[in-house]
Amino acid sequence: MRPASPYGTIYVANGTFQILSDRQQALATLQRFWQHLTPGGQLLLEMSVPDEVTHGPTCHDVDHPIRGTPSRVAGQRGRL
């Protein structure tokens, strides 16, 4: 059921969605967001990835198709 006054955009700032540590709670929250969007509306989740994930010892930049130098990334547009 959609609410009486749905939103065209829902913006969740500063990684607050990432506070949800329970997968089922996160999925229920995403479902609730969807229920409150107008058809064609957008959900904007501002998220961050810790440096140890993107630059740590277990990061495999070379193996990732869109990581690398800016020129390499620019050449991959549209493939995200």
PyMOL Python script that loads the backbone (N, CA, C, O; Angstrom):
from pymol import cmd

cmd.read_pdbstr("""\
ATOM      1  N   MET A   1       0.831  -1.175   0.000  1.00  0.00           N
ATOM      2  CA  MET A   1       0.000   0.000   0.000  1.00  0.00           C
ATOM      3  C   MET A   1       0.883   1.248   0.000  1.00  0.00           C
ATOM      4  O   MET A   1       1.808   1.373   0.803  1.00  0.00           O
ATOM      5  N   ARG A   2       0.583   2.151  -0.901  1.00  0.00           N
ATOM      6  CA  ARG A   2       1.326   3.409  -0.979  1.00  0.00           C
ATOM      7  C   ARG A   2       0.708   4.448  -0.042  1.00  0.00           C
ATOM      8  O   ARG A   2      -0.508   4.470   0.144  1.00  0.00           O
ATOM      9  N   PRO A   3       1.548   5.312   0.550  1.00  0.00           N
ATOM     10  CA  PRO A   3       1.018   6.367   1.422  1.00  0.00           C
ATOM     11  C   PRO A   3       0.245   7.403   0.611  1.00  0.00           C
ATOM     12  O   PRO A   3       0.389   7.470  -0.610  1.00  0.00           O
ATOM     13  N   ALA A   4      -0.563   8.199   1.276  1.00  0.00           N
ATOM     14  CA  ALA A   4      -1.364   9.227   0.602  1.00  0.00           C
ATOM     15  C   ALA A   4      -0.494  10.281  -0.081  1.00  0.00           C
ATOM     16  O   ALA A   4      -0.872  10.799  -1.132  1.00  0.00           O
ATOM     17  N   SER A   5       0.656  10.604   0.492  1.00  0.00           N
ATOM     18  CA  SER A   5       1.533  11.631  -0.065  1.00  0.00           C
ATOM     19  C   SER A   5       2.936  11.068  -0.264  1.00  0.00           C
ATOM     20  O   SER A   5       3.808  11.289   0.576  1.00  0.00           O
ATOM     21  N   PRO A   6       3.170  10.342  -1.361  1.00  0.00           N
ATOM     22  CA  PRO A   6       4.500   9.768  -1.579  1.00  0.00           C
ATOM     23  C   PRO A   6       5.516  10.840  -1.972  1.00  0.00           C
ATOM     24  O   PRO A   6       5.154  11.956  -2.344  1.00  0.00           O
ATOM     25  N   TYR A   7       6.771  10.480  -1.882  1.00  0.00           N
ATOM     26  CA  TYR A   7       7.879  11.393  -2.161  1.00  0.00           C
ATOM     27  C   TYR A   7       8.504  11.093  -3.519  1.00  0.00           C
ATOM     28  O   TYR A   7       8.575   9.938  -3.939  1.00  0.00           O
ATOM     29  N   GLY A   8       8.952  12.135  -4.195  1.00  0.00           N
ATOM     30  CA  GLY A   8       9.675  11.968  -5.454  1.00  0.00           C
ATOM     31  C   GLY A   8      11.108  11.558  -5.220  1.00  0.00           C
ATOM     32  O   GLY A   8      11.701  10.865  -6.047  1.00  0.00           O
ATOM     33  N   THR A   9      11.677  11.981  -4.098  1.00  0.00           N
ATOM     34  CA  THR A   9      13.054  11.642  -3.731  1.00  0.00           C
ATOM     35  C   THR A   9      13.120  11.410  -2.227  1.00  0.00           C
ATOM     36  O   THR A   9      12.556  12.167  -1.438  1.00  0.00           O
ATOM     37  N   ILE A  10      13.812  10.360  -1.855  1.00  0.00           N
ATOM     38  CA  ILE A  10      14.147  10.121  -0.449  1.00  0.00           C
ATOM     39  C   ILE A  10      15.664  10.119  -0.382  1.00  0.00           C
ATOM     40  O   ILE A  10      16.321   9.349  -1.083  1.00  0.00           O
ATOM     41  N   TYR A  11      16.221  10.981   0.462  1.00  0.00           N
ATOM     42  CA  TYR A  11      17.668  11.118   0.614  1.00  0.00           C
ATOM     43  C   TYR A  11      18.066  10.700   2.019  1.00  0.00           C
ATOM     44  O   TYR A  11      17.580  11.266   2.998  1.00  0.00           O
ATOM     45  N   VAL A  12      18.938   9.725   2.123  1.00  0.00           N
ATOM     46  CA  VAL A  12      19.421   9.232   3.417  1.00  0.00           C
ATOM     47  C   VAL A  12      20.894   9.633   3.513  1.00  0.00           C
ATOM     48  O   VAL A  12      21.739   9.092   2.799  1.00  0.00           O
ATOM     49  N   ALA A  13      21.195  10.581   4.395  1.00  0.00           N
ATOM     50  CA  ALA A  13      22.506  11.227   4.437  1.00  0.00           C
ATOM     51  C   ALA A  13      23.515  10.527   5.349  1.00  0.00           C
ATOM     52  O   ALA A  13      23.160   9.773   6.255  1.00  0.00           O
ATOM     53  N   ASN A  14      24.768  10.807   5.070  1.00  0.00           N
ATOM     54  CA  ASN A  14      25.902  10.496   5.947  1.00  0.00           C
ATOM     55  C   ASN A  14      26.004   9.044   6.397  1.00  0.00           C
ATOM     56  O   ASN A  14      26.405   8.778   7.529  1.00  0.00           O
ATOM     57  N   GLY A  15      25.652   8.117   5.541  1.00  0.00           N
ATOM     58  CA  GLY A  15      25.818   6.710   5.869  1.00  0.00           C
ATOM     59  C   GLY A  15      24.876   6.192   6.936  1.00  0.00           C
ATOM     60  O   GLY A  15      25.120   5.131   7.510  1.00  0.00           O
ATOM     61  N   THR A  16      23.792   6.925   7.215  1.00  0.00           N
ATOM     62  CA  THR A  16      22.908   6.471   8.282  1.00  0.00           C
ATOM     63  C   THR A  16      22.251   5.130   7.966  1.00  0.00           C
ATOM     64  O   THR A  16      21.933   4.379   8.887  1.00  0.00           O
ATOM     65  N   PHE A  17      22.044   4.814   6.705  1.00  0.00           N
ATOM     66  CA  PHE A  17      21.486   3.498   6.357  1.00  0.00           C
ATOM     67  C   PHE A  17      22.440   2.384   6.793  1.00  0.00           C
ATOM     68  O   PHE A  17      21.998   1.288   7.137  1.00  0.00           O
ATOM     69  N   GLN A  18      23.727   2.658   6.779  1.00  0.00           N
ATOM     70  CA  GLN A  18      24.730   1.655   7.144  1.00  0.00           C
ATOM     71  C   GLN A  18      24.729   1.332   8.643  1.00  0.00           C
ATOM     72  O   GLN A  18      25.389   0.385   9.069  1.00  0.00           O
ATOM     73  N   ILE A  19      24.014   2.089   9.421  1.00  0.00           N
ATOM     74  CA  ILE A  19      23.902   1.792  10.846  1.00  0.00           C
ATOM     75  C   ILE A  19      23.118   0.499  11.061  1.00  0.00           C
ATOM     76  O   ILE A  19      23.318  -0.198  12.056  1.00  0.00           O
ATOM     77  N   LEU A  20      22.228   0.186  10.125  1.00  0.00           N
ATOM     78  CA  LEU A  20      21.435  -1.041  10.233  1.00  0.00           C
ATOM     79  C   LEU A  20      22.353  -2.242  10.027  1.00  0.00           C
ATOM     80  O   LEU A  20      22.876  -2.443   8.931  1.00  0.00           O
ATOM     81  N   SER A  21      22.548  -3.029  11.061  1.00  0.00           N
ATOM     82  CA  SER A  21      23.461  -4.171  10.960  1.00  0.00           C
ATOM     83  C   SER A  21      22.733  -5.480  10.672  1.00  0.00           C
ATOM     84  O   SER A  21      23.362  -6.474  10.310  1.00  0.00           O
ATOM     85  N   ASP A  22      21.422  -5.485  10.828  1.00  0.00           N
ATOM     86  CA  ASP A  22      20.637  -6.683  10.576  1.00  0.00           C
ATOM     87  C   ASP A  22      20.121  -6.671   9.133  1.00  0.00           C
ATOM     88  O   ASP A  22      19.443  -5.729   8.724  1.00  0.00           O
ATOM     89  N   ARG A  23      20.437  -7.707   8.371  1.00  0.00           N
ATOM     90  CA  ARG A  23      20.051  -7.761   6.948  1.00  0.00           C
ATOM     91  C   ARG A  23      18.541  -7.648   6.765  1.00  0.00           C
ATOM     92  O   ARG A  23      18.089  -6.905   5.894  1.00  0.00           O
ATOM     93  N   GLN A  24      17.755  -8.362   7.557  1.00  0.00           N
ATOM     94  CA  GLN A  24      16.296  -8.327   7.421  1.00  0.00           C
ATOM     95  C   GLN A  24      15.743  -6.935   7.721  1.00  0.00           C
ATOM     96  O   GLN A  24      14.811  -6.473   7.063  1.00  0.00           O
ATOM     97  N   GLN A  25      16.318  -6.282   8.707  1.00  0.00           N
ATOM     98  CA  GLN A  25      15.897  -4.916   9.029  1.00  0.00           C
ATOM     99  C   GLN A  25      16.239  -3.964   7.881  1.00  0.00           C
ATOM    100  O   GLN A  25      15.446  -3.086   7.539  1.00  0.00           O
ATOM    101  N   ALA A  26      17.409  -4.140   7.297  1.00  0.00           N
ATOM    102  CA  ALA A  26      17.813  -3.299   6.168  1.00  0.00           C
ATOM    103  C   ALA A  26      16.885  -3.518   4.971  1.00  0.00           C
ATOM    104  O   ALA A  26      16.472  -2.557   4.323  1.00  0.00           O
ATOM    105  N   LEU A  27      16.557  -4.777   4.677  1.00  0.00           N
ATOM    106  CA  LEU A  27      15.651  -5.068   3.562  1.00  0.00           C
ATOM    107  C   LEU A  27      14.258  -4.496   3.816  1.00  0.00           C
ATOM    108  O   LEU A  27      13.630  -3.957   2.905  1.00  0.00           O
ATOM    109  N   ALA A  28      13.774  -4.614   5.062  1.00  0.00           N
ATOM    110  CA  ALA A  28      12.468  -4.054   5.404  1.00  0.00           C
ATOM    111  C   ALA A  28      12.482  -2.531   5.258  1.00  0.00           C
ATOM    112  O   ALA A  28      11.494  -1.935   4.830  1.00  0.00           O
ATOM    113  N   THR A  29      13.596  -1.913   5.612  1.00  0.00           N
ATOM    114  CA  THR A  29      13.723  -0.460   5.486  1.00  0.00           C
ATOM    115  C   THR A  29      13.708  -0.046   4.019  1.00  0.00           C
ATOM    116  O   THR A  29      13.050   0.929   3.656  1.00  0.00           O
ATOM    117  N   LEU A  30      14.426  -0.779   3.178  1.00  0.00           N
ATOM    118  CA  LEU A  30      14.412  -0.477   1.738  1.00  0.00           C
ATOM    119  C   LEU A  30      13.003  -0.635   1.160  1.00  0.00           C
ATOM    120  O   LEU A  30      12.575   0.164   0.328  1.00  0.00           O
ATOM    121  N   GLN A  31      12.294  -1.661   1.602  1.00  0.00           N
ATOM    122  CA  GLN A  31      10.914  -1.870   1.156  1.00  0.00           C
ATOM    123  C   GLN A  31      10.031  -0.695   1.574  1.00  0.00           C
ATOM    124  O   GLN A  31       9.199  -0.225   0.798  1.00  0.00           O
ATOM    125  N   ARG A  32      10.221  -0.235   2.789  1.00  0.00           N
ATOM    126  CA  ARG A  32       9.435   0.905   3.284  1.00  0.00           C
ATOM    127  C   ARG A  32       9.749   2.161   2.473  1.00  0.00           C
ATOM    128  O   ARG A  32       8.844   2.917   2.120  1.00  0.00           O
ATOM    129  N   PHE A  33      11.028   2.385   2.179  1.00  0.00           N
ATOM    130  CA  PHE A  33      11.386   3.522   1.320  1.00  0.00           C
ATOM    131  C   PHE A  33      10.636   3.419  -0.005  1.00  0.00           C
ATOM    132  O   PHE A  33      10.042   4.396  -0.461  1.00  0.00           O
ATOM    133  N   TRP A  34      10.663   2.248  -0.617  1.00  0.00           N
ATOM    134  CA  TRP A  34      10.014   2.047  -1.914  1.00  0.00           C
ATOM    135  C   TRP A  34       8.522   2.370  -1.819  1.00  0.00           C
ATOM    136  O   TRP A  34       7.956   2.986  -2.722  1.00  0.00           O
ATOM    137  N   GLN A  35       7.897   1.955  -0.734  1.00  0.00           N
ATOM    138  CA  GLN A  35       6.465   2.196  -0.554  1.00  0.00           C
ATOM    139  C   GLN A  35       6.139   3.683  -0.464  1.00  0.00           C
ATOM    140  O   GLN A  35       5.012   4.094  -0.739  1.00  0.00           O
ATOM    141  N   HIS A  36       7.124   4.485  -0.079  1.00  0.00           N
ATOM    142  CA  HIS A  36       6.889   5.921   0.091  1.00  0.00           C
ATOM    143  C   HIS A  36       7.357   6.746  -1.104  1.00  0.00           C
ATOM    144  O   HIS A  36       7.294   7.975  -1.059  1.00  0.00           O
ATOM    145  N   LEU A  37       7.822   6.101  -2.165  1.00  0.00           N
ATOM    146  CA  LEU A  37       8.256   6.822  -3.366  1.00  0.00           C
ATOM    147  C   LEU A  37       7.135   6.883  -4.394  1.00  0.00           C
ATOM    148  O   LEU A  37       6.334   5.957  -4.523  1.00  0.00           O
ATOM    149  N   THR A  38       7.097   7.992  -5.121  1.00  0.00           N
ATOM    150  CA  THR A  38       6.190   8.076  -6.260  1.00  0.00           C
ATOM    151  C   THR A  38       6.695   7.127  -7.345  1.00  0.00           C
ATOM    152  O   THR A  38       7.875   6.778  -7.343  1.00  0.00           O
ATOM    153  N   PRO A  39       5.837   6.700  -8.268  1.00  0.00           N
ATOM    154  CA  PRO A  39       6.335   5.905  -9.391  1.00  0.00           C
ATOM    155  C   PRO A  39       7.430   6.683 -10.123  1.00  0.00           C
ATOM    156  O   PRO A  39       7.239   7.846 -10.477  1.00  0.00           O
ATOM    157  N   GLY A  40       8.552   6.050 -10.344  1.00  0.00           N
ATOM    158  CA  GLY A  40       9.691   6.720 -10.974  1.00  0.00           C
ATOM    159  C   GLY A  40      10.523   7.543 -10.006  1.00  0.00           C
ATOM    160  O   GLY A  40      11.480   8.199 -10.416  1.00  0.00           O
ATOM    161  N   GLY A  41      10.169   7.516  -8.711  1.00  0.00           N
ATOM    162  CA  GLY A  41      10.917   8.267  -7.705  1.00  0.00           C
ATOM    163  C   GLY A  41      12.309   7.690  -7.505  1.00  0.00           C
ATOM    164  O   GLY A  41      12.634   6.625  -8.029  1.00  0.00           O
ATOM    165  N   GLN A  42      13.117   8.397  -6.749  1.00  0.00           N
ATOM    166  CA  GLN A  42      14.501   7.972  -6.549  1.00  0.00           C
ATOM    167  C   GLN A  42      14.863   7.912  -5.071  1.00  0.00           C
ATOM    168  O   GLN A  42      14.448   8.752  -4.273  1.00  0.00           O
ATOM    169  N   LEU A  43      15.643   6.901  -4.734  1.00  0.00           N
ATOM    170  CA  LEU A  43      16.180   6.736  -3.392  1.00  0.00           C
ATOM    171  C   LEU A  43      17.667   7.021  -3.469  1.00  0.00           C
ATOM    172  O   LEU A  43      18.390   6.364  -4.218  1.00  0.00           O
ATOM    173  N   LEU A  44      18.125   7.992  -2.704  1.00  0.00           N
ATOM    174  CA  LEU A  44      19.534   8.361  -2.684  1.00  0.00           C
ATOM    175  C   LEU A  44      20.118   7.974  -1.335  1.00  0.00           C
ATOM    176  O   LEU A  44      19.746   8.537  -0.306  1.00  0.00           O
ATOM    177  N   LEU A  45      21.023   7.021  -1.341  1.00  0.00           N
ATOM    178  CA  LEU A  45      21.684   6.573  -0.115  1.00  0.00           C
ATOM    179  C   LEU A  45      23.121   7.048  -0.159  1.00  0.00           C
ATOM    180  O   LEU A  45      23.899   6.593  -0.997  1.00  0.00           O
ATOM    181  N   GLU A  46      23.482   7.953   0.728  1.00  0.00           N
ATOM    182  CA  GLU A  46      24.868   8.397   0.831  1.00  0.00           C
ATOM    183  C   GLU A  46      25.593   7.385   1.712  1.00  0.00           C
ATOM    184  O   GLU A  46      25.263   7.216   2.886  1.00  0.00           O
ATOM    185  N   MET A  47      26.584   6.715   1.128  1.00  0.00           N
ATOM    186  CA  MET A  47      27.271   5.646   1.848  1.00  0.00           C
ATOM    187  C   MET A  47      28.777   5.846   1.735  1.00  0.00           C
ATOM    188  O   MET A  47      29.267   6.570   0.868  1.00  0.00           O
ATOM    189  N   SER A  48      29.488   5.191   2.626  1.00  0.00           N
ATOM    190  CA  SER A  48      30.943   5.255   2.564  1.00  0.00           C
ATOM    191  C   SER A  48      31.499   3.846   2.681  1.00  0.00           C
ATOM    192  O   SER A  48      30.884   2.950   3.258  1.00  0.00           O
ATOM    193  N   VAL A  49      32.671   3.689   2.117  1.00  0.00           N
ATOM    194  CA  VAL A  49      33.384   2.425   2.198  1.00  0.00           C
ATOM    195  C   VAL A  49      34.671   2.706   2.959  1.00  0.00           C
ATOM    196  O   VAL A  49      35.447   3.568   2.545  1.00  0.00           O
ATOM    197  N   PRO A  50      34.920   2.004   4.058  1.00  0.00           N
ATOM    198  CA  PRO A  50      36.136   2.255   4.833  1.00  0.00           C
ATOM    199  C   PRO A  50      37.400   2.067   3.998  1.00  0.00           C
ATOM    200  O   PRO A  50      37.449   1.207   3.119  1.00  0.00           O
ATOM    201  N   ASP A  51      38.424   2.878   4.277  1.00  0.00           N
ATOM    202  CA  ASP A  51      39.687   2.785   3.544  1.00  0.00           C
ATOM    203  C   ASP A  51      40.282   1.391   3.574  1.00  0.00           C
ATOM    204  O   ASP A  51      40.881   0.959   2.589  1.00  0.00           O
ATOM    205  N   GLU A  52      40.130   0.669   4.689  1.00  0.00           N
ATOM    206  CA  GLU A  52      40.719  -0.666   4.757  1.00  0.00           C
ATOM    207  C   GLU A  52      40.078  -1.626   3.757  1.00  0.00           C
ATOM    208  O   GLU A  52      40.678  -2.643   3.407  1.00  0.00           O
ATOM    209  N   VAL A  53      38.875  -1.316   3.296  1.00  0.00           N
ATOM    210  CA  VAL A  53      38.233  -2.149   2.277  1.00  0.00           C
ATOM    211  C   VAL A  53      38.769  -1.801   0.894  1.00  0.00           C
ATOM    212  O   VAL A  53      39.027  -2.692   0.085  1.00  0.00           O
ATOM    213  N   THR A  54      38.938  -0.510   0.621  1.00  0.00           N
ATOM    214  CA  THR A  54      39.361  -0.093  -0.712  1.00  0.00           C
ATOM    215  C   THR A  54      40.871  -0.024  -0.892  1.00  0.00           C
ATOM    216  O   THR A  54      41.358  -0.026  -2.023  1.00  0.00           O
ATOM    217  N   HIS A  55      41.620   0.037   0.213  1.00  0.00           N
ATOM    218  CA  HIS A  55      43.073   0.164   0.110  1.00  0.00           C
ATOM    219  C   HIS A  55      43.822  -0.803   1.018  1.00  0.00           C
ATOM    220  O   HIS A  55      45.050  -0.749   1.093  1.00  0.00           O
ATOM    221  N   GLY A  56      43.117  -1.671   1.695  1.00  0.00           N
ATOM    222  CA  GLY A  56      43.750  -2.577   2.648  1.00  0.00           C
ATOM    223  C   GLY A  56      44.410  -3.776   1.990  1.00  0.00           C
ATOM    224  O   GLY A  56      44.393  -3.898   0.765  1.00  0.00           O
ATOM    225  N   PRO A  57      44.987  -4.655   2.782  1.00  0.00           N
ATOM    226  CA  PRO A  57      45.719  -5.798   2.261  1.00  0.00           C
ATOM    227  C   PRO A  57      44.852  -6.803   1.505  1.00  0.00           C
ATOM    228  O   PRO A  57      45.371  -7.595   0.718  1.00  0.00           O
ATOM    229  N   THR A  58      43.537  -6.780   1.734  1.00  0.00           N
ATOM    230  CA  THR A  58      42.673  -7.725   1.018  1.00  0.00           C
ATOM    231  C   THR A  58      42.024  -7.104  -0.214  1.00  0.00           C
ATOM    232  O   THR A  58      41.224  -7.753  -0.888  1.00  0.00           O
ATOM    233  N   CYS A  59      42.360  -5.860  -0.508  1.00  0.00           N
ATOM    234  CA  CYS A  59      41.807  -5.189  -1.680  1.00  0.00           C
ATOM    235  C   CYS A  59      42.585  -5.617  -2.922  1.00  0.00           C
ATOM    236  O   CYS A  59      43.815  -5.600  -2.931  1.00  0.00           O
ATOM    237  N   HIS A  60      41.863  -5.998  -3.961  1.00  0.00           N
ATOM    238  CA  HIS A  60      42.496  -6.447  -5.203  1.00  0.00           C
ATOM    239  C   HIS A  60      42.150  -5.472  -6.324  1.00  0.00           C
ATOM    240  O   HIS A  60      41.399  -5.798  -7.244  1.00  0.00           O
ATOM    241  N   ASP A  61      42.720  -4.257  -6.225  1.00  0.00           N
ATOM    242  CA  ASP A  61      42.418  -3.214  -7.209  1.00  0.00           C
ATOM    243  C   ASP A  61      42.658  -3.667  -8.638  1.00  0.00           C
ATOM    244  O   ASP A  61      41.864  -3.355  -9.525  1.00  0.00           O
ATOM    245  N   VAL A  62      43.708  -4.378  -8.868  1.00  0.00           N
ATOM    246  CA  VAL A  62      44.068  -4.775 -10.225  1.00  0.00           C
ATOM    247  C   VAL A  62      42.993  -5.678 -10.823  1.00  0.00           C
ATOM    248  O   VAL A  62      42.752  -5.646 -12.029  1.00  0.00           O
ATOM    249  N   ASP A  63      42.349  -6.482  -9.978  1.00  0.00           N
ATOM    250  CA  ASP A  63      41.348  -7.420 -10.465  1.00  0.00           C
ATOM    251  C   ASP A  63      39.983  -6.785 -10.715  1.00  0.00           C
ATOM    252  O   ASP A  63      39.128  -7.397 -11.355  1.00  0.00           O
ATOM    253  N   HIS A  64      39.769  -5.571 -10.220  1.00  0.00           N
ATOM    254  CA  HIS A  64      38.460  -4.944 -10.345  1.00  0.00           C
ATOM    255  C   HIS A  64      38.385  -4.168 -11.653  1.00  0.00           C
ATOM    256  O   HIS A  64      39.288  -3.386 -11.947  1.00  0.00           O
ATOM    257  N   PRO A  65      37.320  -4.364 -12.458  1.00  0.00           N
ATOM    258  CA  PRO A  65      37.267  -3.760 -13.795  1.00  0.00           C
ATOM    259  C   PRO A  65      37.148  -2.248 -13.825  1.00  0.00           C
ATOM    260  O   PRO A  65      37.477  -1.649 -14.849  1.00  0.00           O
ATOM    261  N   ILE A  66      36.692  -1.588 -12.748  1.00  0.00           N
ATOM    262  CA  ILE A  66      36.546  -0.136 -12.824  1.00  0.00           C
ATOM    263  C   ILE A  66      37.518   0.602 -11.924  1.00  0.00           C
ATOM    264  O   ILE A  66      37.467   1.831 -11.856  1.00  0.00           O
ATOM    265  N   ARG A  67      38.398  -0.098 -11.233  1.00  0.00           N
ATOM    266  CA  ARG A  67      39.391   0.581 -10.388  1.00  0.00           C
ATOM    267  C   ARG A  67      40.647   0.837 -11.195  1.00  0.00           C
ATOM    268  O   ARG A  67      40.890   0.200 -12.220  1.00  0.00           O
ATOM    269  N   GLY A  68      41.420   1.756 -10.728  1.00  0.00           N
ATOM    270  CA  GLY A  68      42.685   2.049 -11.380  1.00  0.00           C
ATOM    271  C   GLY A  68      42.886   3.535 -11.535  1.00  0.00           C
ATOM    272  O   GLY A  68      42.345   4.331 -10.768  1.00  0.00           O
ATOM    273  N   THR A  69      43.663   3.904 -12.525  1.00  0.00           N
ATOM    274  CA  THR A  69      43.948   5.321 -12.749  1.00  0.00           C
ATOM    275  C   THR A  69      42.694   6.019 -13.251  1.00  0.00           C
ATOM    276  O   THR A  69      41.817   5.364 -13.815  1.00  0.00           O
ATOM    277  N   PRO A  70      42.582   7.336 -13.061  1.00  0.00           N
ATOM    278  CA  PRO A  70      41.400   8.057 -13.540  1.00  0.00           C
ATOM    279  C   PRO A  70      41.127   7.841 -15.022  1.00  0.00           C
ATOM    280  O   PRO A  70      39.967   7.741 -15.421  1.00  0.00           O
ATOM    281  N   SER A  71      42.154   7.768 -15.835  1.00  0.00           N
ATOM    282  CA  SER A  71      41.917   7.570 -17.265  1.00  0.00           C
ATOM    283  C   SER A  71      41.327   6.189 -17.538  1.00  0.00           C
ATOM    284  O   SER A  71      40.493   6.035 -18.431  1.00  0.00           O
ATOM    285  N   ARG A  72      41.755   5.192 -16.776  1.00  0.00           N
ATOM    286  CA  ARG A  72      41.194   3.854 -16.948  1.00  0.00           C
ATOM    287  C   ARG A  72      39.731   3.818 -16.509  1.00  0.00           C
ATOM    288  O   ARG A  72      38.891   3.191 -17.155  1.00  0.00           O
ATOM    289  N   VAL A  73      39.442   4.501 -15.402  1.00  0.00           N
ATOM    290  CA  VAL A  73      38.058   4.540 -14.913  1.00  0.00           C
ATOM    291  C   VAL A  73      37.183   5.296 -15.918  1.00  0.00           C
ATOM    292  O   VAL A  73      36.077   4.853 -16.229  1.00  0.00           O
ATOM    293  N   ALA A  74      37.669   6.428 -16.423  1.00  0.00           N
ATOM    294  CA  ALA A  74      36.888   7.214 -17.384  1.00  0.00           C
ATOM    295  C   ALA A  74      36.553   6.393 -18.616  1.00  0.00           C
ATOM    296  O   ALA A  74      35.489   6.576 -19.209  1.00  0.00           O
ATOM    297  N   GLY A  75      37.443   5.489 -19.014  1.00  0.00           N
ATOM    298  CA  GLY A  75      37.198   4.640 -20.175  1.00  0.00           C
ATOM    299  C   GLY A  75      36.171   3.562 -19.918  1.00  0.00           C
ATOM    300  O   GLY A  75      35.746   2.892 -20.859  1.00  0.00           O
ATOM    301  N   GLN A  76      35.756   3.368 -18.676  1.00  0.00           N
ATOM    302  CA  GLN A  76      34.809   2.317 -18.306  1.00  0.00           C
ATOM    303  C   GLN A  76      33.396   2.855 -18.080  1.00  0.00           C
ATOM    304  O   GLN A  76      32.537   2.117 -17.598  1.00  0.00           O
ATOM    305  N   ARG A  77      33.141   4.089 -18.406  1.00  0.00           N
ATOM    306  CA  ARG A  77      31.813   4.669 -18.132  1.00  0.00           C
ATOM    307  C   ARG A  77      30.706   3.824 -18.737  1.00  0.00           C
ATOM    308  O   ARG A  77      30.838   3.254 -19.820  1.00  0.00           O
ATOM    309  N   GLY A  78      29.618   3.769 -17.997  1.00  0.00           N
ATOM    310  CA  GLY A  78      28.459   3.025 -18.474  1.00  0.00           C
ATOM    311  C   GLY A  78      28.516   1.548 -18.148  1.00  0.00           C
ATOM    312  O   GLY A  78      27.563   0.825 -18.436  1.00  0.00           O
ATOM    313  N   ARG A  79      29.600   1.075 -17.557  1.00  0.00           N
ATOM    314  CA  ARG A  79      29.717  -0.337 -17.258  1.00  0.00           C
ATOM    315  C   ARG A  79      29.581  -0.620 -15.780  1.00  0.00           C
ATOM    316  O   ARG A  79      29.872  -1.734 -15.342  1.00  0.00           O
ATOM    317  N   LEU A  80      29.138   0.371 -14.981  1.00  0.00           N
ATOM    318  CA  LEU A  80      29.011   0.165 -13.544  1.00  0.00           C
ATOM    319  C   LEU A  80      27.939  -0.798 -13.258  1.00  0.00           C
ATOM    320  O   LEU A  80      27.678  -1.104 -12.095  1.00  0.00           O
TER     321      LEU A  80
END
""", "prot")
cmd.dss("prot")
cmd.show_as("cartoon", "prot")
cmd.util.cbc("prot")
cmd.orient("prot")
